[in-house]
Structures are given as C-alpha cells and as structure tokens.
Amino acid sequence: MGRFTNPRDLYFGEGARHEVKNLKGSRAIIVSGGSSMRRGGFLQDIEADLKSAGFEVAFFEGVESDPSVETVMKGAAAMAEFQPDWIIAVGGGSPIDAAKAMWIKYEYPETTFEQMCVVFGLPELRQKAHFCAISSTSGTATEVTAFSIITDYSKGIKYPIADFEITPDVAIVDPELTYTMPAKLCSHTGMDALTHCVEAYVSTVASMYTDGNALHGIREIAEWLPKSYKGDKEARQHMHDAQCIAGIAFSSGLLGIVHSMAHKTGAAFSGGHIIHGCANAMYLGKVIQFNAKDARAAERYAFVAKEVLHLEGNTNEELVAALVQFIRDINDKLDIPQAIKNYGEGGTKSETSIIDEAEFLEKLPTIAANAIDDACTGSNPRKPTQEEMEQLLKCVYYDLPVEF
C-alpha cells in the first residue's frame, strides 16, 4: 500500500502571499530567517494581512542557514509563551524546516530531539496550531513536504525529521519572493530540486502519483534553471512552481543516497559547510552511476534521458552516461564544482577545497556509516555496503567514475 499526502491548500502565483488574510484564528507567529524577507517588505505584507484578519502577531526571526537544535528549542519556547494557533514560516528551507521542528516541540513539550527523528514516529499534531509555509527559494519545497532537516552541531550531523504530520496545512508559492534571489542561491536550490525529481523517480516507493510530478519537474528545471540563474523573471516563476511539484513528488515518493550523503557530509568538516544543494549537484551523477547497476533504476534513468531530456543514446548504458554528462554540463553552466576537491567557500569552484583531504579520509568510515543509517537510504534502488559507501564518497571527493 502506498500513500500520497499534500497540504490541504496550495496557493501559487504573484501575490499569493496575501492569502494569509483568509486564515481563521487569533494568534499567529511568523518564523523567518535573515533580513531579506523584511528588506523586501514581505514580512510586513504578511503581518498587515494577518492583522486585517484579526490576528495578534508575533515574530521569531533570525533562523540561521542549516538550523540548529538550539534554535529549534528557542523558537519552541517563544511559541509556548505566545501560544499561537497558526505558525507562519516564511523564507527558504532553513526557517521553514526549523519552524516544523519548533511546531513539534510546541505541541509536545516533553518530546526530545531524538524522538523527533524517529522516522514516521511523531504523535498527531494540530492540537494547538496549524502550519502555513511561504517559500522564498526555489529548491527545498519544504512548503509541501513531510520533511525537515535540523543540524546537531555537537555531532556535526544533519538529521532528517520525516513524518506526514509535519506536512504544512497551507503552502504558498509566490514567485515575487524569488525575484531578488542571488544567482548562487538560485543555482544551488535549483539543483536540489532537480535531485528531488530524479531521486523520487527511481525511488523504490515511486508510484504513478509521484512519477508525473517528478518527470514534469525534470523537464521544467532542465529548461528554466539556467535562465533563472541569469535572473530571468519568467524563468524564476517557472522554477518556483517546478521546485514545488518536485517536492510533491519526493514527499510521498521519497529520496535516495544523494541526500543521505549530503546530510552526513554537510556539517561534518572543520573547514566549513558543504551547502546542501551544491552537495546534491556534485553527488547526483555519481549516485546515478552507482544505482544504474540496478536494472529498474537503469531503465528509469534511460527513460529520463531519452523521453524527457531528448539526449542521444541507443542503449540504457549509453543513455545513463548521457544523463550523467547532462548533469555535469548543467553544473558547469551554473558555476558549481564537480567534486568536493574543488569545493571553495560558499560552494564556489576552487583549485583548493575548504574540505581538507586528510580530515575527509579520517572521517570517511564514520560518515559512510551515518549515511547508510540516514532515513533516505531505505528507498534508494541499491543498498550500499559500508565498503561501497566509502568508495562512493571517495568518488565524490576526487571526481572519480563509479564502476562498482
């Protein structure tokens, strides 16, 4: 038996953020990240619309990139004091993910972070508040998903919280919030969205209900992401919708070991973070090569290459190779490094990586074990052994072909 779960309502198009004025309640807390949403006037718009609907409004601002367990606990404490009946999360994946975890702690104060991370193990939410997510980046699609990624900095590990309970009640996909998005953020989040589509399509729990969204998402992203990277307004609109349908695909279709490795390498090294979307972009081609040893996965990758992207090739093997090259080409167009050895500060291309080779090799066995245990590994087409995961991670560090 499968399951397909989405928000109850999804509003999209320019100005969709103003739909918050139709929410019913008395107290709303707005959770946001840095200052961009305030500088753009979007927080003020949402606050004014909520107040016009009779809400008392509070703010929890300043959620960092890769939100921490500590930030989650602080936000939950603010909610406990204010007692909202609506949580409005505004921004990129970080504030929305953080707000989801805050929501759990607010509703169930005795719940520990470790309990939150039990896959599909949450108690029933909506006892105190409902949740509205308004996305400002075109990649994570957390506004429609059953996932949240929180970092435990004491362990250097990103943990996925996975449960349909944290699927937002209302999702708002307003492209106006993306028009000033920096090019680098556009490229990283866009490749995150492409990875969502590809992993959802080959996932072992993919279905007709997820395949349509995944395949159309790939088509849209392939056409519009390079244009969006250059700031084209129409392309930004297409990408904001495309990343959302990618989220619909993977929230029910699940993901694979590209995300497993990205979660476990993101905060593991002393030299700095590997940005999530950039990690996905670097790892995706290697994982396709690994997964293509599975006949079903190879058939599906070949279908994407031939029928969706119209790449050249007569056999599944040739089409898989063409798909891998397509991903390398789009990374080049977006100025994304091909491997960790060339990963510079902030995800830029560099001759010298911020991730020290000796530290990478020292931590490799632990990172590989953590990636195998990640929630996303269970739906990957091939289940890697410890040795295979270590080899795969070496391939993504050194940009080596995957031949095992």
N, C-alpha and C positions, 0 to 999 in steps of 0.2 A: 504494500500500500504506500502511495506517495502523498505528499501534502504540498499545497501551493497557497502561500499566505502573503497578502499585501496590506498596506494601510487601508483603512476604510475609505478615506477620501484622498485624492491626489489632485492638486490644482497646479496648472502649468501655464506658461506664457508670461509676457511682460506685465508687470503689475500684480501678479498672482499673490504676492506677499500681503496685499491688502485684504485677503480673505480671512485673516485673523479676526477681523471685526465681526465675523459671523459666528465665532466660538461662543459657547454658553458657559458661564462660570462667574466667579467673583474675584479670584486672586490668580495672577499669572507671574511666574518668574522667568525672565529671559536669560538664557545662558549663552555666552558668546566668547570668542577668542580674543585676538588682538584688537587694535583700534580701527581696522579697515572698515568694518561694518558701521561704526559710529561716524567715521570720517565721511563715508558715503551717504550718511543720513538714513540708512536703512533701519538701525535700531530705533531712531526717533520716529520713523514712519510706523513701525510695529507698535511701539509704545502708545502713540497717539490713537491708532486704530483700536487697540485693546481698551484704552481708557474711554473711547467713544462707545464701546460696548459695555461699559460699566465695570471694568476690571480695575482692581488695585494692582499696581505693577511694581515688581522688584527686579533687580539685576544681579547676576553673578558674572562678571566679566574677567577677561584675562586668562582664560584657559590656554595653556601652552600647547605647542606642537607636541605630538606624542604624549598625551595627557597622562599624568602620574596617578598612582593610587592615592597619594596625599591630596591632590587636587579634587579627586572624587569625594573623599571624605569631607573636605572643607565645603564643597558645594552641597553635599547632603545635609550638613549641619545648618547651612543657610536656609535650605528648604524646610528643615524641621522647625526652624524659628519662624519662618514666614507662613508656612502651611498653605502652599499653592494648591489649586485644583487643576491648573494647567501648567505644564512645563513647556516653554517655547525655546527650542535650541536653534540658534542662528549662526551660520558660518560654514567652515569646511568640516572635514571629517572629525577633527580633533574635538571641538566643542560639542558636536552632536553625540559623538561616542562617549565623551565624558558625562554629558547630561543623561544619557541612557543608564550609565552605571550609578550616577547620583540618584536617579529615579528608583532604582532597586533598593539602595540603602535608605532612602527616604521612606519608602513604603514598608520596608522590613529592617528597622534599625539594628537588629541583632545579627543580621547577615554579615558574614565576613567576606573579604575579597576572594578568598579561596573557594568559598561556597558559591559565589557568583560565577566562578569559572568552570563549574561542573556543567558539561555540555547538555543543553536542554534539561536543566535541573532546577530552574527557577520556580518559585511559587507564583500564584496568579497575581498579576499587577492590576492597576486601576482601582485599587481600594481607596486611594487618596487623590490621585491625579491622573489626567490624561496627558498625552505627549504629542506635540506638534514640532516637526523638523523642517527648517528652511535652509536649503543648501546654497552655499556661495562658491563652491568649486565644482568642477565637472569631472569627478572621478570616483570618489568613495561610494557614492549612492547610499550612504548610511541613512538617508532620509526615508528609505523604503525597505531597509534590511533588518534581519534578525540578529545582527552582529554589532559588537563594539570592541575596539582594541584599546587596551589600557596597559601602560608600561609600569612594571615594578623595577624601579631604578636600582634598588638594593641588590637585585639579582641580574640586572641587565637583560631582562626578557620582556617582550611584549606578549600579553596574554589575550586571546580572543574570548569574549563572552558571547555565547551562542545560544539563543533561545527565542522562539517566536513571540514570547511575552514582550520583548523589547522592540518589536516592530512598531513604529510610530502609528498613532491613530490617524494623524493628518500629515501628509507630505506636501510641501510647497516647492515647486521647481520654477523659479523666477529667473530668467536669464539676465535681467538687469543687474543682478548681484555679481555677475561674472565679467562684465564688460571692462573692468579695470584690473582684472586678474593678471599678475605678472606672467610673462611668457614662460619662464622656467616652471612656475607652478602649473601653468596650463599643460606643459609637456608631461610633467610627472603624473599629474592626476589623470590626464588623458590615457597614458599607458597603463595606469592602474585599471581604468575602465575596460581597455582592450583585453587585459589579462583576465578580468572578471568574466568577460564573454567567452574567451577561449577555454578557460578552466571549467566554466559551467557547462559548456557544450560537450566536453569529453568526460565530465564527472560521472562516476558510477551511478549516481542517482538522478542524472539528467532525464527529462521527460518531454513529451510534446508541449507541455505547458511552459517549460523553460527554454526549449530549443528555439522557438520562434523569436523570442526576445534576444537570445544570445546571438543568433545569426544576423538579425537585422542590426543589432548593436555593432557587430564587427563591420558590416557594410558601411554604416554611418560613420563610424570612427575612422576607418581607413580613408574615407573621402574628405572628412571635415577637420580632423585633428591637425594636420599640417597647416591648413588655412587658419584655424583658430589660434595656433601658436604664433602666427604673424599678426594677430589682432583683429581679424575679420569679424565683424559683428554678426553677420548671418551665420558664420561658422560657429561662433560662440553659442548661438541659440540652438543649433543642431547638436552640438556636443553636450549641452546641458540636458537635453532630452535623451540623447543616446546613452550617456552615463547612467541615467535613471533606469532605463529599460535593462541595462547591463546589471544593475542592482537587483531588479525584479528577477532576472534570470538566476543570479547566484544565491540570492537569499533563500530560494527554495531548491535550486539545483546544486548548491554548494560549490566548493572550490577544490584546490589541489595543492601540490607541494611547492609551486611557485610561492604561494602565500605562506606556507609552512616555513620555508627558508627565509622569506622576507621578515616574518615575525621574529624569528630567532636570531637573525643577524643584525636587525635594525639598531638595537641599543647595546650590542654585546662588546663593543670595542672602545678602548680609551681614546682613540684618535678623533672620534666623533660619530654621529649617527649616519646610517645609510637610509636616506629618505625612502619611505615605503614605495611610492610609485616608481621611483628610479630603480629600486631593487627589483621590482617586478619586471621592468623593462629589460634589465640586464639578465635576469634569470629565465625569462619565458622561453627563449629559443632553446636553451639547454634542456629545460624540462620537456619541451616538445620532442627533442631527440631521444630523451630517456623514455618517455611514455610511448613513443611510436613503436617500441618493441612489442607492445600490446596490439593485437590485430584490430580490435574495435576502435581503439584510440587512433591508430594509423588511418583507418577508413574515414574517421570523422575529421581528422586534420586534413586529409586529402580532399574531402568534400569542401571544406572551408577554402582551401587553396584554389580549387578548380571552379566551383559553382558560385562562390561569394566574391572572391578576390580576382578571379579570372587569371590566375597565374599559369605559367607554362609547365607541362609535365605530362607524361604518358602513363606512369605507374604511381602507385601510392608512395613509393620511396622517393621518386623524383618530385612529387607534389609536396611531400613533407619537407624536403630540402628547400623547395621554393618558398614555402611558408616561413621557414627559419630565416632565409635570406631576406624576405619581406620585412620581418621584424627588425633585422639588423639595419636594413635600409631606412626604415622609419625612425629608428633610434638616431641614425646619423642626421636625418632631416631635422630632428628635434634637439640636436646637440647633447644627446645622452651618451655617456660612456658605455662601452660594450661589456666591460668587466670590472670587478672590484679593483683590480690592479691599476686601473685608470680613473678611479673614483676620487675626484677632487672635492674640495669644500663645497657644501651645498648641492652636490650632485653634478658638478661641472666636470668636463673632460680634463684630465691632467696626466702628465708623464709620471708624477709621483702621487700615489694614493695616500689618503689620510688614514687608511687601514693598514697598519704595519703587518708585513708578511709574517714575521716571526710570531707576533701575537695571534694572527689568524690561524696559523698552523698549531700553535699551542692550545688554542681553544676549540679547534676543529672537532675533536671527538665529542665534547660536551654539547656544542651547537648542533651537531648531527643528531645526537640522541634527543635533544629538545625538539628539533624539527620533526623527527619521527613521531614524537608524542603530541605534536600540535593537532588541534581539532580539525584542521583542514586536510590532514594526511589521509584520513579514513575514506574519503571519496575520490582519491587520486586513482587513475587507472592502474598504475603499478605501485605495489607496496615496497619501497626500498628497504634493503637491509642496512645495518649500521655501516658496513663497508661501502655499499653503494651510495649512501647519503654523503659519506665523507668524500668519495670520489666526485660526486656531483658538485659538492661545494667547492672542491678544488677547481673543477671546470669553470665555475662562475667566477672564481678569483683570477685564474690565469687565462681565461678565454680559450679553453681547450674544447675540441669536439667531444661529444658524448657518444661513446662507442660500446657501451655495455648495457 
